[in-house]
Every structure is written in C-alpha cells, then in structure tokens.
Amino acid sequence: MICFTASAARCSGNESSPEIFCQPVSLSIDSTPTPIDHRSDAMERRLQFTFVLVCLGLLSSTARSDLVISKAERFVDLNSHIVRVLSSLKVENEGPDDVSEVLLAFPDAQAKNLAAIRTFYSDGKKGGSVLPTEPIEPKGMPSDVTYYSITLPKKLGKGKTVSLDVLSVFSHSLKPFPEEITQAESQLVVYTDNMYFTSPYPVKYQSLVFKLPGRVESYTKYPKVELVKSDLRYGPFEMQPAFSYSPVVVHFENNNPFAVANELVREIEISHWGNVRVTEQYTISHGGASLKNGFSRIEYQARPYMRGASSFRILVARLPPRAHSVYYRDEIGNISTSHLWGDSQRTQLEIEPRFPIFGGWKTTFTIGYSLPLHDFLFEADGGKRVLNMTFGCPLDEVLVEKHIVKVVLPEGSKDITVATLFPTKQSEDVKYSHLDIVGRPVVVLEKDNVVPEHNLYFQVYYKFNNISLLSEPMMLIVGLFLLFVACIVYMHTDLAISKTSSSYLEKLQWEEVQATVQQIKKIFDQYLAVHDKLESSLRDLSRNGDVQSCKAARKAADAQFKELAKELKPLLTFLQSCSQASSILPKIEELVTKEKEMQEKEMAKHTTVVDCFEKKLGGKDIESRIASQQQKLASLKQEVESLLDSISEI
C-alpha cells in the first residue's frame, strides 16, 4: 500500500478573519492486486498512472468537512449498455455546525459519461422524495473532479445521520474488447471503476457489487472479492480516507442490444379539434463491437441464436395509452414487420428493421401515432393551458445521443413557457401548415445523452383563445363564398367583343362561310350518292338485261343532278362575294369543275353500256368500249374525295 498523506496545517489571516483549519487528507493507491490476465493488467497500469497524477493534484489543497459516510453500498448494474450505479449512503455529521448539503464526487473521466443523476430520500414517515442534485464548483477542491451538491430537506445537526440513495446513469462506459468480432462470436466488453466509493468525505464502511449479464472473462483480483453466480462482490472495506482509489476492471460477455439513437427528432403537434399527432424520426446504430469478415444471411437464418448473438433485430416501443393511427416506415416506404398491442393502460409497438443491426451498422425509420387530446392537455391557472407529455425515447434501453423535441402549438398561441425536470436547451421556431397566416409557434427542446431515466413528464404552458379555432373554418367558408360569387358574376357578364367592331363582324362572316362550306359539302355527298346509284343500275342491267329500268335510273339521276346544281348556285354566289372565303373558294370552284366533268363521263359511260345491250353485244365488247371512261371516272372520283377532305380540314 502506497499512501500519500498531507499533514494538518493551520492557516491564519489577520485578527478579524476567522481561522481556517485544513484537515488531513489521505490518498491511498493499492498496488497489490493482481489482475487475471495481461489485458486487464495493462489497462490497470494505465489507469493507476493517471490517477497518481490526480492524487498529486489533490495534495495541493485539502478539503474541510465535518461529514463522514458511515456506510456506502454500491450496486453497479452492467446488464445493459447503459450502466446504472445505485449508491446507498448513510451520512453522519460529526461536526458542531448544522449541514444543509452533501457533496458527491465523480472523476472527470467518469463524469463526462454521466447522463443522469437522481437522489432519493426517505424519512420513514411520509414516503420517499427526490432531492435537488445540482453541479457545483466548490472552492479549494481538486479541479480534476466533478462535484454535485445534494440539498437536504432539513439541516443535519451534530451527531445526526441521513440515508440517501443516489442513482447515477452512465453512457458509453462499456468498451468492446475486442473492438471487432465475427458474426459467430459473442461480444466481450470491459468496464473500469473505482473499487472504493469516490467521495470528498472519509468512508467508514463500504462494499461494491457488480450485476453481470453472463460469463465473466476476467476481473481484478483482490483479497476481498467473490464471484457468486452473476454477482461480483468486493469488500467490505473499512475506514477509507477521502478520495481513496483502487482500480477495478471487469471483462465479461454482454450480448444485450447496444442500441444507440444517434439522433431522434420528436415532433408533437397539437390540434384543439381533439388530437395530438406525434412523429418520431430515428437514426439507430449498434454501439457495440464492429462486425468483421462480412455478414452471412445463410448462417444467420440457419442458426439465429448462435450467429450474430450481439446483433438485434427487434425494438420495443412503449407508447402512451390509447395511441391510434400508428405507422412505421422508412425512406423506402411502409415496413410491415411490426406488431401492435394496446388497451386503456398501455400500448406496445414491436418493430423489426429491414435487416439485423450488427456493430457499426445503422438504420433510419419513422414512427408516428395519434393521441386523444383530453389525456394530455389540461386547464391551468391564469387562463392558460398546459400540455403534459413525456420527454424521453419510448424505445426500451436506447441511448439517445442527440434528442430534439418539437412541440407545435396551434396558431395564435402566446405567453409560452416550458417546465422540465432537468436542464435542456430551449428555442422557438415557426411552422407553416395549411390555412396558416402567421404560422404555428414551435417550442424546441434539445438535450444530449438522453437515457430511459429522462423519460419524465414536461409541461408546456400557453394561452389560446377559443375564437381562434374558428379562423380556419371561416377562411374556408369565405373562400368558397367568394368562389361562388365569382362564378355567378362570370356567368352573368357578357365578355364578348362589341358587335359593331370590325373584328366581331369578321368573326360572324367567317362563321357564315363555315356554315356555307358545310352545306356545299353535304350537296357533294349527295352528288356522289347519285353516281353510286347510276353505277348500281349498270350492275343490275348486266344481271337482268332490263334496259328500260336502266334508262329510268339515268333519267332520275339527271333530274337529281339538275336539282343539286340549283341548290349549289346561291351558295357559290355567296362565297364569291365574301372576302373571308378567299382562301377556300379556289378549292370549291375546282371541286365544282371536277364534279361536272365526272357527270359528263358518267352519262357517256351509261349511254354506251345501254346502247351495247340494245345491240346485244357481248360482255368483252362492252368492257373494251368503256375501259377508258371507267379509268377516267375512277381518277375523277378520287380527286373529288381528296378535295372534300381538304375542305373539311379548312
């Protein structure tokens, strides 16, 4: 045992200054323990060397205190990657003056990972209570140690004792060793702590118990150490001076999920129409030993309990009671591998990512759900409303490195205040949604290193006028009303151009030209129909030889041609007199010329065929006589149809 002792020294000032007595401080470093293997031995030597430097700093100043810890029992829970230390302390005042606070000490190397600290007090009469525990910087104390002050419910008199239970929660305190493992290997971690209770006060009696989740690879050996099943016990130790230190290193197997949320953005949107909408965006990673040599899906599927023991594929979220409209999705879309159970007391969502999460891997996803407003929004004094929601992450045993909570209040909310049970960074923002004018106020709370112990209620107080609820419905009503008025005005307003203007007259004339062209087109369709009848009469003549019927068909066709010509004449006269028809008139005139030529050829063909039948000539003779006429008729008919198509397009 190597002991550094600062002897008592009396420090005096002038006569008017009170005397200050610097009491002895004994710092002991135990060099006798022998670790079980070379890995923990090397780590222990490094830690001892570091602490020697701390001890030398402690020797530079001494602590004045009348308190002693008559009993200290520590229980370190290492079952999760979040380390929880419960210290049961019995503090005694041996000095003449009353004491109102008790100091807790944590080395800076350990304090940087301190996520939460809570002190419980029970007087045995009124039940337990939580005492204020705040960080302080006491004068004349070592600078390499972080201190917290516990404010006692009442002053501790001379010879009196008080029992306190201090819960300390640490993150990133378990270090994977080795840092990389294969899919088939279990995860081993190392935890380092002080065998003695780090305190600015002497400790009369103390003990230390580690709660381990599984197989122990190695641990620091001391005379007073015992491994009983999953409990590793050190002590008891008696009469240890303040700031006593002796390192303890435990190397053990821990395959529990090392789920770390690198960032969690939680948006709580309030609607006074009866709903609270919660959206949680996660970036989850595995904080344990990294995977090496790749991943084999075949081995993972074949032996899921023997392969990837440290990976996790299921996360459980404890949602508030009566949660509904729950969804679970990522950037790809909805994820169907989830199960939901719920009743009036609790709602549990079990989610399974698209792939198992190994060390160093990460995934992103979003959880959303709705809650009944009356369960979380209440009336407060002064005409205010108060939202009472939990702050932390609903996922079991997940460490959140960066936690952002956004509370979106209704538009028109004012006099906003926030009450939390622990320090947070607070800011304000504005969010614009549908039918918003000035936007909705947003309260933003940020905190790093959030653990399940932070899943406590916080309150947001604000004022809101119920008349503001009608603003959006009134905007819809007014908008629809103005739309209907605009439609009525439009339907009853003559937007036409003046009837005396030249453009309007030109428009009317063009419409008349279009109507006339349509009539002409119908007349020429009738022309073509008459031609088809003449052709049909010739086919009948070739079958039955009835010359008289054929002559009658020709006479009727001739009469129809004359009648159609009479109908066509005034229409052509109108087009010739209309300036708007200048673009289409040449085609109409060409169409008339082609039709007249087609009539002449059709009549000549008809006369030739009838004469041949009267002379009783053969079929070959008839075909040879009308071959040229037939060819010309086919060409003319094609030209007429083409002109009709072009006129229709114009």
C-alpha positions in Angstrom: 0.0 0.0 0.0 1.4 3.4 -1.0 -0.1 6.3 1.0 0.2 10.0 0.4 -0.7 12.0 3.5 -1.0 15.7 3.9 -0.4 16.7 7.5 -2.6 19.2 9.2 -1.6 22.8 8.8 -3.1 25.8 10.5 -3.8 28.8 8.2 -4.3 32.1 9.9 -5.1 35.5 8.5 -5.4 38.9 10.2 -7.1 39.2 13.6 -10.5 40.0 12.1 -10.5 36.9 9.8 -11.8 33.6 11.1 -9.3 30.8 11.4 -9.4 28.1 8.8 -8.2 24.6 9.6 -7.0 22.4 6.9 -7.7 18.8 7.9 -5.5 15.9 6.9 -6.4 14.2 3.6 -5.2 10.7 3.0 -5.0 9.3 -0.5 -4.2 5.7 -0.9 -3.3 3.7 -4.0 -3.4 -0.1 -3.6 -0.7 -1.6 -5.7 -1.1 -5.2 -4.5 -4.0 -6.6 -6.6 -3.1 -8.9 -9.5 -5.4 -9.0 -12.5 -6.4 -12.2 -14.0 -4.8 -11.6 -17.4 -2.4 -9.3 -19.3 -5.2 -7.3 -21.0 -6.8 -6.0 -17.8 -3.3 -5.7 -16.3 -2.2 -3.2 -18.9 -5.4 -1.2 -18.6 -5.0 -1.2 -14.8 -1.4 0.2 -15.0 -2.5 3.0 -17.3 -5.4 3.9 -15.0 -3.1 3.8 -11.9 -0.7 6.1 -13.6 -3.4 8.6 -14.5 -4.8 8.5 -11.0 -1.4 9.2 -9.5 -1.5 12.5 -11.3 -4.9 13.2 -9.9 -3.6 12.4 -6.4 -0.7 14.8 -6.8 -3.3 17.5 -7.7 -5.3 16.6 -4.6 -2.3 17.1 -2.4 -2.2 20.7 -3.4 -5.3 21.6 -1.5 -7.2 20.0 1.4 -10.9 19.7 2.0 -12.6 20.9 5.1 -15.6 18.9 6.1 -17.4 17.6 9.2 -19.3 14.9 7.4 -18.4 11.3 7.2 -20.0 8.4 5.3 -20.6 5.8 7.9 -21.9 3.3 5.3 -21.7 3.1 1.5 -23.1 0.3 -0.6 -22.8 0.4 -4.3 -24.7 -1.8 -6.8 -23.4 -1.5 -10.4 -25.9 -2.9 -13.0 -24.0 -4.0 -16.1 -26.8 -5.9 -17.8 -27.4 -3.2 -20.4 -25.0 -1.0 -22.3 -26.4 1.8 -20.1 -24.6 1.5 -16.8 -26.6 2.2 -13.6 -25.0 2.7 -10.3 -27.1 2.8 -7.1 -25.2 4.1 -4.1 -26.9 3.7 -0.7 -25.3 6.2 1.6 -25.6 6.8 5.3 -24.1 10.2 6.0 -23.2 11.4 9.5 -22.4 14.9 10.8 -19.6 14.7 13.3 -19.0 18.5 13.4 -20.6 21.1 15.7 -22.4 23.0 12.9 -25.5 22.1 11.0 -25.1 21.0 7.4 -27.6 21.6 4.6 -25.9 19.9 1.7 -23.8 16.8 0.8 -21.3 16.7 -2.0 -20.9 13.9 -4.5 -17.6 13.5 -6.4 -17.0 11.9 -9.9 -13.6 11.8 -11.7 -13.8 13.8 -14.9 -13.2 10.7 -16.9 -16.3 9.2 -15.5 -18.3 12.4 -15.2 -18.2 13.1 -19.0 -20.3 9.9 -19.5 -22.8 10.8 -16.7 -26.2 11.0 -18.3 -28.5 11.3 -15.3 -28.2 11.6 -11.6 -31.0 11.4 -9.0 -31.0 11.4 -5.2 -33.8 9.7 -3.2 -34.5 10.4 0.4 -36.9 8.7 2.8 -37.5 9.7 6.4 -39.7 6.6 7.0 -42.8 8.6 7.7 -44.0 10.4 4.5 -42.5 8.1 2.0 -39.7 8.9 -0.4 -38.9 12.1 -2.2 -36.3 13.2 -4.8 -33.8 15.8 -3.6 -32.3 18.5 -5.8 -28.9 17.5 -7.1 -27.0 20.2 -9.0 -23.4 20.5 -10.3 -21.2 22.9 -8.3 -17.6 24.1 -8.3 -16.5 24.2 -4.6 -13.5 26.3 -3.8 -10.4 24.7 -2.6 -11.2 21.3 -4.1 -9.4 19.4 -6.9 -10.2 20.6 -10.4 -10.0 17.1 -12.0 -13.1 16.0 -10.2 -16.8 17.0 -11.0 -18.9 17.7 -7.9 -22.7 17.6 -7.3 -24.4 19.1 -4.4 -27.4 17.4 -2.7 -29.7 19.8 -0.9 -31.0 18.1 2.2 -34.7 18.5 3.1 -33.7 19.8 6.5 -30.4 20.7 8.1 -28.4 17.8 9.5 -27.4 18.5 13.2 -24.5 17.4 15.2 -24.4 13.6 15.6 -27.3 13.1 13.2 -27.4 10.8 10.2 -29.3 10.8 7.0 -29.8 8.0 4.5 -29.6 8.7 0.8 -29.9 6.6 -2.3 -28.1 8.1 -5.3 -28.8 6.7 -8.8 -26.1 7.5 -11.4 -26.6 6.6 -15.0 -23.7 6.4 -17.4 -23.5 6.1 -21.1 -20.6 4.8 -23.3 -18.9 3.3 -20.2 -18.7 -0.3 -21.6 -15.9 -0.6 -24.1 -16.0 -3.6 -26.6 -12.9 -5.7 -26.2 -12.0 -6.9 -28.8 -13.4 -4.0 -30.8 -14.2 -6.2 -33.8 -15.8 -9.6 -33.8 -17.1 -12.0 -36.4 -20.7 -13.0 -36.8 -20.2 -16.2 -34.9 -18.5 -14.6 -31.8 -20.1 -13.3 -28.7 -19.4 -9.7 -27.6 -17.0 -9.1 -24.8 -16.8 -5.7 -23.0 -14.6 -4.0 -20.4 -15.8 -1.9 -17.6 -13.5 0.1 -15.3 -14.4 1.6 -12.0 -13.0 2.6 -8.6 -13.2 -0.2 -6.0 -13.7 2.4 -3.4 -16.5 5.0 -3.3 -15.1 8.2 -4.7 -16.1 10.8 -2.1 -14.7 14.0 -0.6 -15.5 12.5 2.8 -14.0 9.6 4.7 -15.9 6.3 4.4 -16.1 4.0 7.5 -17.7 1.0 5.8 -18.4 0.2 2.2 -19.0 -2.5 -0.3 -19.3 -2.9 -4.1 -21.4 -5.3 -6.1 -21.4 -5.7 -9.9 -24.5 -7.2 -11.5 -23.3 -9.1 -14.6 -25.4 -10.4 -17.6 -23.3 -13.5 -18.4 -20.0 -15.2 -18.5 -17.1 -13.4 -16.8 -13.9 -13.5 -18.8 -11.7 -11.9 -16.2 -11.8 -9.4 -13.3 -9.4 -7.7 -10.9 -8.4 -10.0 -8.1 -8.4 -8.6 -4.5 -8.3 -10.4 -1.2 -11.9 -9.4 -0.5 -13.6 -10.4 -3.8 -16.2 -13.1 -4.5 -18.0 -14.2 -7.7 -21.4 -15.7 -6.9 -23.4 -16.6 -10.0 -23.9 -13.3 -11.8 -22.8 -11.1 -8.8 -19.2 -9.9 -8.4 -18.7 -8.6 -4.9 -15.9 -6.5 -3.5 -15.5 -5.7 0.2 -16.5 -4.9 2.8 -13.8 -2.2 3.3 -13.5 -0.2 6.4 -12.1 3.2 7.3 -11.1 4.5 3.9 -10.0 8.2 3.7 -11.5 10.7 1.3 -10.7 10.2 -2.4 -9.4 6.7 -1.9 -8.8 4.9 -5.2 -8.0 1.4 -6.5 -9.0 0.4 -10.0 -11.3 -2.5 -10.8 -11.5 -3.9 -14.3 -14.2 -6.4 -15.3 -14.0 -8.2 -18.7 -17.3 -10.0 -19.4 -19.7 -11.2 -22.0 -22.6 -8.9 -22.9 -24.8 -9.7 -25.9 -27.7 -7.4 -25.0 -28.6 -4.8 -27.7 -26.3 -1.8 -27.7 -28.9 0.3 -29.4 -27.9 3.9 -29.8 -30.0 6.6 -31.4 -27.5 9.0 -32.9 -30.4 11.4 -33.4 -34.1 11.4 -32.5 -36.4 14.2 -33.7 -39.7 14.0 -31.9 -42.5 16.3 -33.2 -45.6 16.8 -31.1 -48.3 18.7 -32.9 -51.4 19.8 -31.0 -54.8 20.3 -32.6 -57.5 21.7 -30.5 -60.0 19.8 -32.5 -59.2 16.8 -30.3 -55.9 15.2 -31.5 -52.2 15.2 -30.6 -50.1 13.9 -33.5 -46.6 12.5 -32.7 -43.9 11.9 -35.3 -40.6 10.4 -34.3 -37.6 10.2 -36.7 -34.9 7.8 -35.7 -31.3 7.2 -36.7 -30.4 4.0 -34.9 -26.9 2.4 -34.8 -25.3 -0.5 -32.9 -22.7 0.8 -30.4 -21.0 -2.5 -29.7 -18.1 -4.3 -31.3 -17.9 -3.8 -35.1 -18.6 -6.7 -37.4 -15.6 -8.1 -39.3 -15.3 -10.6 -42.2 -18.7 -9.7 -43.6 -22.3 -10.9 -43.0 -23.7 -14.2 -44.0 -27.5 -14.3 -44.3 -27.5 -18.1 -44.7 -25.7 -18.6 -41.3 -28.0 -16.0 -39.7 -31.1 -17.7 -40.9 -29.9 -21.2 -40.2 -28.8 -20.6 -36.6 -30.3 -17.3 -35.4 -29.4 -17.9 -31.7 -25.8 -19.0 -32.5 -25.0 -16.4 -35.2 -24.9 -12.8 -34.5 -25.5 -13.1 -30.8 -24.8 -9.4 -30.2 -27.0 -8.1 -33.0 -30.5 -7.0 -32.6 -33.5 -7.2 -34.9 -36.4 -6.2 -32.7 -37.1 -3.0 -30.9 -40.0 -2.4 -28.5 -41.6 1.0 -28.1 -43.8 1.8 -25.1 -46.3 4.2 -26.5 -48.9 6.2 -24.4 -52.2 4.6 -23.7 -54.9 4.8 -26.4 -52.5 5.5 -29.1 -54.0 5.0 -32.5 -53.3 5.5 -36.3 -49.8 4.0 -35.7 -47.4 3.7 -38.6 -43.8 2.5 -39.0 -41.9 3.4 -42.2 -38.6 4.4 -43.7 -37.3 6.1 -46.8 -38.4 3.2 -49.0 -42.0 3.1 -47.6 -44.1 1.3 -45.1 -42.5 -1.6 -43.1 -44.9 -4.4 -42.4 -42.8 -6.2 -39.9 -44.4 -4.7 -36.8 -46.8 -5.8 -34.2 -49.1 -3.6 -32.0 -50.8 -4.4 -28.7 -52.8 -1.9 -26.8 -55.5 -1.3 -24.2 -56.6 1.6 -21.9 -53.5 1.1 -19.8 -50.6 0.7 -22.3 -49.7 0.5 -26.0 -46.8 -1.6 -27.1 -45.3 -1.5 -30.6 -42.8 -4.2 -31.6 -40.8 -3.2 -34.7 -38.4 -5.1 -36.8 -36.0 -3.3 -39.1 -35.5 -4.5 -42.7 -32.2 -6.2 -41.6 -30.5 -7.2 -38.4 -28.3 -4.5 -36.8 -24.7 -5.5 -36.2 -21.9 -3.5 -34.6 -21.2 -0.3 -36.6 -24.4 -0.7 -38.7 -27.2 1.8 -38.6 -30.7 2.3 -39.9 -33.3 5.1 -40.2 -37.0 4.9 -39.8 -40.0 6.9 -38.6 -42.8 6.1 -36.1 -46.0 8.1 -36.0 -49.2 7.9 -34.0 -52.1 10.0 -32.7 -53.3 10.5 -29.1 -56.6 11.8 -27.7 -56.1 15.5 -26.7 -58.0 15.3 -23.4 -55.4 12.8 -22.0 -52.6 15.3 -22.3 -54.0 18.9 -22.4 -55.4 20.5 -19.3 -56.6 23.8 -18.0 -54.2 25.7 -15.8 -54.4 28.8 -13.6 -54.5 32.2 -15.2 -56.5 31.1 -18.2 -53.6 29.0 -19.5 -53.5 25.6 -21.0 -50.8 23.0 -20.1 -49.6 20.2 -22.3 -48.2 17.3 -20.2 -46.0 14.9 -22.2 -43.1 12.6 -21.7 -39.7 13.8 -22.9 -37.6 10.7 -23.5 -37.4 8.0 -26.1 -40.2 5.3 -26.0 -37.9 2.6 -27.2 -36.6 0.2 -24.5 -33.0 0.7 -23.4 -32.0 3.0 -26.2 -29.4 5.7 -25.6 -30.1 8.9 -27.5 -27.0 10.9 -28.3 -28.9 13.9 -29.6 -32.6 14.3 -28.7 -34.8 17.1 -30.2 -38.4 17.6 -29.1 -40.5 20.0 -31.1 -43.9 21.0 -29.7 -46.1 22.6 -32.4 -48.8 24.7 -30.8 -51.9 26.0 -32.5 -51.7 29.2 -34.4 -52.5 32.1 -32.2 -50.8 30.6 -29.0 -49.0 33.2 -26.8 -47.3 33.5 -23.4 -45.5 30.2 -23.9 -43.4 28.8 -21.0 -41.8 25.4 -20.5 -41.1 23.4 -17.3 -38.7 20.4 -17.3 -37.2 18.3 -14.5 -33.7 18.6 -16.0 -31.7 21.2 -18.0 -32.5 21.4 -21.7 -31.6 23.8 -24.5 -34.7 25.7 -25.4 -35.5 27.8 -28.5 -38.5 28.8 -30.5 -39.4 28.4 -34.2 -42.4 28.8 -36.5 -44.0 26.1 -38.7 -46.4 26.9 -41.5 -49.2 24.5 -42.4 -52.4 24.6 -44.4 -54.5 27.7 -44.0 -51.9 29.3 -41.7 -51.4 33.1 -41.8 -48.7 33.9 -39.2 -47.6 30.3 -38.6 -47.7 28.0 -35.7 -45.3 28.6 -32.8 -42.9 25.8 -32.1 -41.1 25.1 -28.8 -37.8 23.3 -29.5 -36.1 21.4 -26.6 -32.7 19.8 -27.2 -30.7 17.5 -24.9 -27.7 15.3 -25.5 -27.0 11.9 -23.8 -30.6 11.0 -23.1 -31.3 7.7 -21.3 -34.6 6.0 -20.2 -34.4 7.8 -16.9 -35.1 11.0 -18.8 -38.5 9.7 -19.9 -40.2 12.1 -17.4 -43.1 14.4 -18.0 -42.5 18.0 -19.0 -45.1 20.8 -19.3 -45.7 23.5 -21.9 -47.9 26.3 -20.7 -49.6 28.7 -23.2 -52.6 30.9 -23.7 -55.1 30.2 -26.5 -58.3 31.9 -27.4 -61.1 29.5 -28.4 -62.3 32.0 -31.0 -59.1 31.2 -32.9 -60.5 27.8 -33.5 -63.0 29.3 -35.9 -60.4 31.1 -38.1 -59.6 28.2 -40.4 -63.3 27.2 -40.9 -64.2 30.8 -41.5 -61.4 31.1 -44.1 -62.8 28.0 -45.9 -66.4 29.4 -45.8 -65.3 32.9 -47.0 -63.1 31.3 -49.7 -65.9 29.1 -51.1 -68.4 32.0 -50.9 -66.1 34.3 -52.9 -65.6 31.4 -55.4 -69.3 31.1 -55.9 -69.8 34.8 -56.3 -67.0 34.9 -58.9 -68.7 32.1 -60.8 -72.1 34.0 -60.7 -70.5 37.2 -61.9 -68.7 35.4 -64.7 -71.9 33.6 -65.9 -73.8 36.9 -66.0 -71.1 39.0 -67.6 -71.0 39.5 -71.4 -67.4 39.2 -72.2 -67.9 39.3 -76.0 -66.3 41.9 -78.2 -68.5 44.8 -79.3 -71.0 43.8 -82.1 -70.2 47.0 -84.1 -66.4 46.3 -84.3 -64.8 45.0 -87.4 -63.3 42.0 -85.7 -66.7 41.0 -84.5 -68.2 41.4 -88.0 -65.3 39.4 -89.4 -65.9 36.6 -86.9 -69.6 36.5 -87.8 -68.8 36.4 -91.6 -66.3 33.6 -91.0 -68.9 31.6 -89.1 -71.3 32.1 -92.1 -68.6 30.9 -94.5 -68.1 27.8 -92.4 -71.8 27.1 -92.4 -71.9 27.5 -96.2 -69.0 25.2 -96.8 -70.7 22.6 -94.7 -73.8 22.9 -96.9 -71.7 22.6 -100.0 -70.0 19.5 -98.6 -73.4 17.9 -98.0 -74.5 18.7 -101.6 -71.4 17.0 -103.0 -72.0 14.0 -100.8 -75.4 13.8 -102.5 -73.7 14.1 -105.9 -71.5 11.1 -105.0 -74.6 9.2 -103.9 -76.3 9.8 -107.3 -73.1 8.5 -109.0 -73.3 5.4 -106.9 -77.0 4.8 -108.0 -76.0 5.1 -111.7 -73.3 2.5 -111.2 -75.7 0.3 -109.4 -78.2 0.5 -112.3 -75.5 -0.7 -114.7 -74.7 -3.6 -112.5 -78.4 -4.5 -112.4 -78.5 -4.3 -116.2 -75.7 -6.7 -116.5 -77.6 -9.2 -114.3 -81.2 -9.0 -115.7 -80.8 -7.2 -119.0 -83.7 -4.8 -118.2 -82.8 -1.8 -120.4 -85.9 0.2 -119.6 -85.1 0.2 -115.8 -81.6 1.4 -116.5 -82.9 4.2 -118.7 -85.3 5.2 -116.0 -82.5 5.3 -113.4 -80.5 7.6 -115.8 -83.4 9.9 -116.2 -83.9 10.1 -112.4 -80.2 10.8 -111.9 -80.2 13.5 -114.4 -83.1 15.2 -112.6 -81.3 15.0 -109.3 -78.1 16.5 -110.8 -80.1 19.5 -112.0 -81.8 19.9 -108.6 -78.5 19.8 -106.8 -77.0 22.3 -109.2 -79.8 24.8 -108.3 -79.1 24.4 -104.6 -75.4 24.8 -105.2 -75.6 28.0 -107.3 -76.6 30.5 -104.4 -74.0 29.1 -102.1 -71.3 29.6 -104.7 -72.5 33.1 -105.3 -72.2 33.9 -101.5 -68.7 32.6 -101.3 -67.6 34.6 -104.4 -69.0 37.8 -102.7 -67.4 37.1 -99.3 -63.8 38.2 -98.6 -63.4 35.7 -95.8 -63.9 32.8 -98.3 -60.9 33.8 -100.4 -58.8 31.1 -99.0 -61.3 28.3 -99.6 -63.1 29.5 -102.8 -60.5 28.1 -105.3 -60.9 24.6 -103.9 -64.7 24.9 -104.1 -64.5 26.0 -107.7 -62.1 23.2 -108.6 -64.5 20.8 -106.9 -67.4 22.0 -109.0 -65.4 21.6 -112.2 -64.3 18.1 -111.3 -67.9 17.2 -110.5 -69.3 18.4 -113.8 -66.6 16.5 -115.7 -67.4 13.4 -113.6 -71.1 13.8 -114.5 -70.3 14.0 -118.2 -68.1 10.9 -118.1 -70.7 9.0 -116.0 -73.5 9.8 -118.5 -71.4 8.9 -121.5 -70.5 5.6 -119.9 -74.1 4.9 -119.1 -75.2 5.7 -122.7 -72.5 3.4 -124.2 -73.4 0.5 -122.0 -77.2 0.8 -122.7 -76.5 1.0 -126.5 -74.4 -2.1 -126.3 -77.1 -4.0 -124.5 -79.7 -2.9 -127.1 -77.4 -4.2 -129.9 -76.9 -7.4 -127.9 -73.1 -7.1 -127.8 -71.0 -9.4 -125.6 -69.5 -8.5 -122.3 -66.0 -8.3 -123.6 -67.0 -5.8 -126.2 -68.8 -3.6 -123.7 -65.8 -3.6 -121.4 -63.4 -2.7 -124.2 -65.6 0.3 -125.2 -65.9 1.8 -121.7 -62.4 0.9 -120.4 -61.0 4.5 -120.9 -64.2 6.1 -119.5 -64.0 3.8 -116.4 -60.4 4.7 -115.8 -61.1 8.4 -116.1 -64.2 8.2 -113.7 -62.1 6.4 -111.0 -59.4 9.2 -111.2 -62.0 11.9 -111.0 -63.8 10.3 -108.1 -60.5 10.1 -106.2 -59.8 13.8 -106.9 -63.3 14.8 -105.7 -63.0 12.9 -102.4 -59.5 14.4 -101.8 -60.8 17.9 -102.3 -63.7 17.3 -99.9 -61.2 16.1 -97.3 -59.1 19.2 -97.7 -62.2 21.5 -97.4 -63.2 19.7 -94.2 -59.8 20.4 -92.7 -60.1 24.1 -93.5 
